[in-house]
């Protein structure tokens, strides 16, 4: 842990595919169709995950604006990890990953106090690997989802 105070307050709650709003389901279906999936990935039996709401604790600085609250939903749906995220009130970005191709690591920084996972892998449809931060509470539902995601990742290999 760093000596700096946290910059975000995180609240993580369990969700399933039925809790995804219809307009977000449409975005997931469109993203999946663009990548050659014929079926709705959220229709997979047992698609479960978490929704993390993040509220900034600090005001902006001299050269930076105050960050907007964000919401990130991550769902394990069959062989896929589906991540929807963005600033509250805006259309979320949709990212699809194949579970068996991911590397998962706990977020660690000496400069910023935060909690979550770093997901390293190629998004479906991308030609290069990248790293995406998945914000999660340290304990409770955040810890449970870390275990579930690591187990699904291992089982998909």
SERO-4910 file (N, C-alpha, C, O; in steps of 0.05 Angstrom, whole numbers):
BEGIN
 pado doro    nc1    nc2    nc3   cac1   cac2   cac3    cc1    cc2    cc3    oc1    oc2    oc3
  Unk    A     17    -24      0      0      0      0     17     25      0     39     26     12
  Unk    A      8     45    -13     23     70    -14     16     88      9     -3     83     24
  Unk    A     32    109     13     27    128     34      6    148     26     -4    163     43
  Unk    A     -1    148      1    -21    168     -9    -49    158     -2    -54    134     -1
  Unk    A    -67    177      3    -95    169      9   -108    159    -17    -99    167    -39
  Unk    A   -129    143    -15   -142    133    -39   -155    156    -55   -164    176    -43
  Unk    A   -156    153    -81   -168    173    -98   -196    166   -105   -211    183   -116
  Unk    A   -204    140   -100   -231    131   -108   -244    116    -85   -230    102    -70
  Unk    A   -270    118    -83   -285    101    -66   -299     81    -84   -313     88   -102
  Unk    A   -295     55    -78   -305     33    -95   -328     18    -80   -326     13    -56
  Unk    A   -348     12    -95   -370     -4    -84   -377    -26   -105   -385    -19   -127
  Unk    A   -372    -51    -98   -376    -73   -116   -399    -90   -108   -401    -98    -84
  Unk    A   -417    -97   -126   -441   -113   -121   -444   -135   -142   -435   -131   -165
  Unk    A   -455   -158   -134   -459   -180   -154   -480   -173   -174   -500   -159   -167
  Unk    A   -477   -182   -198   -497   -179   -219   -497   -205   -236   -479   -221   -236
  Unk    A   -519   -208   -250   -520   -229   -271   -529   -216   -297   -535   -192   -297
  Unk    A   -530   -231   -318   -537   -220   -344   -564   -207   -344   -569   -189   -360
  Unk    A   -582   -217   -328   -609   -205   -327   -610   -177   -316   -629   -162   -320
  Unk    A   -589   -169   -301   -587   -142   -290   -575   -122   -309   -573    -98   -302
  Unk    A   -566   -131   -332   -554   -112   -352   -577    -98   -367   -594   -112   -378
  Unk    A   -578    -71   -366   -599    -57   -380   -601    -64   -410   -580    -70   -422
  Unk    A   -624    -63   -421   -628    -71   -449   -610    -55   -468   -600    -67   -487
  Unk    A   -606    -29   -464   -589    -14   -482   -560    -23   -481   -546    -22   -501
  Unk    A   -551    -33   -457   -524    -43   -455   -522    -72   -467   -502    -79   -478
  Unk    A   -544    -87   -464   -545   -113   -477   -542   -110   -507   -528   -126   -520
  Unk    A   -555    -90   -518   -554    -85   -547   -525    -79   -555   -515    -88   -576
  Unk    A   -511    -63   -539   -482    -57   -545   -465    -82   -544   -447    -85   -561
  Unk    A   -470   -100   -525   -455   -125   -524   -461   -142   -548   -443   -153   -560
  Unk    A   -487   -145   -556   -494   -160   -580   -481   -149   -605   -470   -164   -621
  Unk    A   -481   -123   -608   -468   -110   -631   -438   -115   -632   -427   -121   -653
  Unk    A   -425   -113   -609   -396   -118   -607   -390   -147   -614   -371   -153   -628
  Unk    A   -407   -166   -604   -403   -194   -610   -407   -200   -639   -392   -215   -651
  Unk    A   -428   -188   -651   -433   -193   -680   -410   -183   -697   -402   -196   -716
  Unk    A   -398   -160   -690   -375   -149   -705   -352   -168   -704   -335   -168   -722
  Unk    A   -350   -185   -683   -328   -203   -680   -335   -232   -689   -319   -250   -685
  Unk    A   -358   -235   -702   -365   -261   -713   -381   -279   -695   -386   -302   -703
  Unk    A   -390   -270   -672   -406   -286   -655   -435   -285   -664   -446   -263   -667
  Unk    A   -448   -307   -669   -475   -307   -679   -495   -304   -656   -517   -293   -660
  Unk    A   -488   -315   -633   -507   -315   -610   -500   -292   -590   -477   -283   -589
  Unk    A   -520   -284   -575   -517   -264   -555   -500   -276   -532   -509   -295   -519
  Unk    A   -476   -265   -526   -460   -277   -505   -472   -274   -477   -466   -290   -459
  Unk    A   -490   -255   -474   -502   -252   -448   -525   -272   -443   -536   -274   -421
  Unk    A   -532   -286   -464   -553   -306   -461   -541   -332   -451   -556   -351   -445
  Unk    A   -515   -334   -448   -502   -358   -437   -513   -364   -410   -515   -346   -393
  Unk    A   -520   -389   -405   -530   -397   -379   -510   -391   -357   -486   -398   -360
  Unk    A   -519   -378   -337   -502   -373   -314   -482   -351   -317   -463   -350   -302
  Unk    A   -487   -332   -335   -469   -309   -338   -471   -292   -312   -492   -280   -307
  Unk    A   -450   -290   -297   -450   -275   -272   -425   -258   -270   -405   -262   -284
  Unk    A   -427   -238   -252   -404   -221   -249   -409   -200   -228   -424   -205   -208
  Unk    A   -397   -177   -231   -399   -155   -212   -402   -128   -227   -395   -125   -250
  Unk    A   -413   -109   -212   -414    -82   -221   -401    -65   -200   -408    -66   -176
  Unk    A   -381    -50   -208   -366    -32   -189   -371     -3   -196   -366      6   -218
  Unk    A   -382     11   -176   -386     39   -179   -363     53   -165   -357     47   -142
  Unk    A   -351     72   -179   -327     86   -168   -333    116   -167   -341    128   -187
  Unk    A   -329    127   -143   -333    156   -139   -307    169   -132   -293    160   -114
  Unk    A   -299    190   -147   -274    203   -140   -275    217   -113   -295    230   -107
  Unk    A   -253    215    -98   -252    227    -71   -238    254    -71   -240    269    -52
  Unk    A   -224    260    -93   -208    284    -94   -219    303   -116   -230    294   -136
  Unk    A   -216    329   -110   -223    349   -130   -201    349   -151   -179    338   -146
  Unk    A   -206    361   -174   -185    363   -194   -163    381   -184   -165    395   -164
  Unk    A   -141    380   -197   -117    396   -189   -114    420   -207   -132    427   -223
  Unk    A    -92    433   -205    -86    457   -221    -88    451   -251    -99    467   -266
  Unk    A    -78    428   -260    -78    422   -288    -96    398   -295    -95    388   -318
  Unk    A   -113    390   -277   -131    367   -284   -159    372   -272   -162    383   -251
  Unk    A   -178    363   -288   -206    365   -280   -212    343   -260   -199    322   -259
  Unk    A   -233    347   -244   -242    326   -226   -253    303   -243   -268    308   -262
  Unk    A   -246    279   -236   -256    256   -251   -286    252   -246   -296    260   -225
  Unk    A   -299    241   -265   -328    235   -263   -332    207   -250   -314    190   -253
  Unk    A   -354    203   -236   -360    177   -226   -362    157   -249   -371    164   -270
  Unk    A   -353    132   -244   -354    112   -265   -368     87   -255   -369     82   -231
  Unk    A   -377     71   -274   -388     45   -268   -376     25   -288   -376     29   -312
  Unk    A   -366      3   -277   -355    -19   -293   -369    -45   -286   -370    -52   -262
  Unk    A   -380    -58   -306   -392    -84   -302   -375   -105   -316   -367   -102   -339
  Unk    A   -368   -127   -302   -353   -149   -313   -368   -174   -309   -377   -181   -287
  Unk    A   -372   -189   -331   -388   -214   -331   -372   -237   -342   -360   -234   -363
  Unk    A   -373   -259   -329   -362   -284   -339   -385   -298   -354   -405   -306   -341
  Unk    A   -383   -301   -380   -404   -312   -396   -393   -334   -414   -382   -329   -435
  Unk    A   -395   -359   -404   -384   -381   -419   -354   -377   -422   -340   -374   -401
  Unk    A   -343   -378   -446   -314   -375   -449   -304   -346   -451   -281   -341   -457
  Unk    A   -322   -327   -445   -316   -299   -448   -316   -283   -422   -331   -290   -403
  Unk    A   -300   -262   -421   -302   -241   -401   -312   -217   -416   -300   -208   -435
  Unk    A   -335   -207   -407   -347   -183   -419   -344   -160   -400   -353   -162   -377
  Unk    A   -333   -138   -409   -329   -114   -392   -343    -91   -405   -338    -84   -428
  Unk    A   -361    -78   -390   -375    -54   -399   -367    -32   -379   -370    -36   -355
  Unk    A   -356    -10   -389   -348     11   -370   -347     38   -382   -343     42   -406
  Unk    A   -350     58   -364   -347     85   -373   -358    104   -352   -367     96   -330
  Unk    A   -357    130   -358   -367    150   -340   -398    147   -337   -411    141   -357
  Unk    A   -408    152   -313   -437    150   -309   -451    170   -327   -442    192   -331
  Unk    A   -473    161   -338   -489    178   -356   -480    177   -385   -493    189   -402
  Unk    A   -458    163   -391   -449    160   -419   -451    131   -428   -453    113   -411
  Unk    A   -452    127   -454   -453    100   -464   -427     85   -457   -405     95   -463
  Unk    A   -429     61   -446   -405     47   -438   -390     35   -461   -402     28   -482
  Unk    A   -364     32   -458   -348     18   -478   -351    -12   -472   -353    -20   -448
  Unk    A   -352    -29   -492   -354    -57   -489   -328    -71   -498   -318    -65   -520
  Unk    A   -317    -88   -481   -293   -103   -487   -299   -132   -483   -310   -140   -462
  Unk    A   -291   -148   -502   -294   -177   -500   -267   -190   -500   -249   -184   -516
  Unk    A   -263   -210   -481   -239   -225   -479   -245   -254   -479   -266   -262   -469
  Unk    A   -227   -271   -490   -229   -300   -486   -215   -306   -459   -192   -299   -455
  Unk    A   -230   -319   -441   -219   -324   -414   -193   -338   -413   -175   -331   -398
  Unk    A   -189   -358   -430   -165   -374   -430   -140   -360   -440   -118   -371   -437
  Unk    A   -143   -336   -451   -120   -322   -462   -112   -298   -444    -95   -283   -452
  Unk    A   -123   -296   -420   -118   -273   -403    -96   -279   -382    -93   -302   -373
  Unk    A    -82   -259   -375    -65   -259   -352    -77   -240   -331    -83   -217   -338
  Unk    A    -80   -249   -307    -93   -233   -286    -72   -227   -264    -58   -245   -255
  Unk    A    -71   -202   -256    -53   -194   -234    -66   -174   -217    -81   -156   -226
  Unk    A    -61   -175   -191    -72   -155   -172    -59   -129   -179    -35   -127   -183
  Unk    A    -74   -107   -179    -64    -81   -184    -45    -73   -161    -52    -76   -137
  Unk    A    -22    -63   -167     -3    -54   -147     12    -29   -157     23    -30   -180
  Unk    A     13     -8   -141     28     16   -149     38     29   -124     24     31   -104
  Unk    A     62     39   -126     74     54   -104     64     83   -104     68     97    -84
  Unk    A     51     91   -125     42    119   -128     13    124   -123      5    145   -113
  Unk    A     -4    104   -130    -33    108   -128    -45     85   -111    -40     62   -116
  Unk    A    -60     93    -91    -73     73    -74   -100     66    -87   -117     83    -91
  Unk    A   -103     41    -95   -127     32   -109   -129      1   -107   -110    -12    -98
  Unk    A   -151    -10   -114   -154    -39   -114   -169    -48   -139   -187    -34   -149
  Unk    A   -161    -71   -149   -173    -82   -172   -153   -102   -185   -133   -109   -174
  Unk    A   -160   -110   -209   -144   -129   -225   -134   -115   -250   -147    -98   -262
  Unk    A   -110   -123   -258   -100   -115   -285   -104   -139   -303    -94   -161   -297
  Unk    A   -119   -135   -324   -125   -156   -343   -107   -152   -367   -109   -131   -380
  Unk    A    -90   -171   -373    -72   -169   -396    -80   -189   -416    -82   -213   -410
  Unk    A    -84   -181   -441    -92   -199   -462   -101   -183   -487   -104   -159   -486
  Unk    A   -106   -198   -508   -116   -185   -533   -146   -185   -532   -159   -206   -529
  Unk    A   -158   -161   -534   -187   -160   -536   -195   -175   -561   -179   -176   -581
  Unk    A   -218   -187   -561   -227   -201   -585   -229   -181   -608   -243   -160   -604
  Unk    A   -216   -186   -630   -216   -167   -652   -192   -149   -653   -188   -135   -673
  Unk    A   -176   -149   -632   -151   -133   -631   -128   -149   -640   -127   -174   -637
  Unk    A   -108   -136   -651    -84   -150   -661    -61   -150   -640    -42   -165   -643
  Unk    A    -64   -133   -620    -43   -132   -599    -54   -135   -571    -77   -128   -566
  Unk    A    -37   -144   -554    -45   -146   -526    -45   -119   -512    -30   -101   -520
  Unk    A    -62   -116   -493    -62    -91   -477    -69    -98   -449    -75   -120   -442
  Unk    A    -68    -77   -432    -75    -81   -403    -99    -63   -397   -100    -40   -405
  Unk    A   -119    -75   -384   -142    -60   -376   -145    -63   -345   -142    -85   -334
  Unk    A   -150    -41   -332   -154    -41   -303   -183    -47   -297   -201    -34   -309
  Unk    A   -188    -66   -280   -216    -73   -272   -218    -66   -242   -208    -80   -225
  Unk    A   -232    -43   -236   -234    -35   -208   -252    -54   -193   -273    -62   -202
  Unk    A   -243    -61   -169   -258    -79   -151   -253    -71   -122   -231    -62   -115
  Unk    A   -272    -75   -105   -267    -72    -76   -246    -93    -68   -244   -114    -80
  Unk    A   -232    -87    -47   -212   -106    -37   -225   -131    -25   -216   -153    -30
  Unk    A   -246   -127    -10   -259   -149      4   -287   -154     -8   -294   -143    -29
  Unk    A   -302   -170      6   -330   -175     -1   -333   -185    -30   -320   -204    -38
  Unk    A   -351   -173    -45   -357   -182    -72   -333   -179    -91   -330   -194   -109
  Unk    A   -316   -159    -86   -292   -156   -102   -274   -180    -99   -263   -190   -119
  Unk    A   -270   -189    -74   -253   -212    -69   -265   -238    -81   -251   -254    -93
  Unk    A   -292   -240    -79   -305   -264    -90   -302   -265   -120   -297   -286   -132
  Unk    A   -306   -242   -133   -303   -241   -162   -275   -247   -171   -271   -261   -192
  Unk    A   -255   -238   -157   -227   -244   -163   -224   -275   -164   -212   -285   -183
  Unk    A   -234   -288   -143   -232   -317   -142   -247   -330   -165   -236   -349   -178
  Unk    A   -271   -321   -171   -287   -333   -193   -273   -329   -220   -273   -347   -236
  Unk    A   -262   -305   -224   -249   -299   -250   -224   -315   -253   -218   -326   -274
  Unk    A   -208   -318   -232   -184   -334   -233   -191   -363   -239   -177   -376   -254
  Unk    A   -212   -374   -226   -220   -401   -230   -230   -405   -259   -223   -425   -272
  Unk    A   -245   -387   -270   -255   -389   -297   -232   -387   -317   -232   -400   -337
  Unk    A   -213   -369   -311   -189   -366   -328   -173   -392   -329   -165   -401   -350
  Unk    A   -169   -403   -306   -154   -429   -304   -169   -451   -318   -156   -467   -333
  Unk    A   -195   -453   -315   -211   -475   -327   -211   -472   -357   -214   -492   -372
  Unk    A   -209   -447   -368   -210   -443   -397   -184   -448   -411   -183   -448   -435
  Unk    A   -163   -452   -396   -136   -456   -408   -133   -484   -418   -112   -491   -429
***
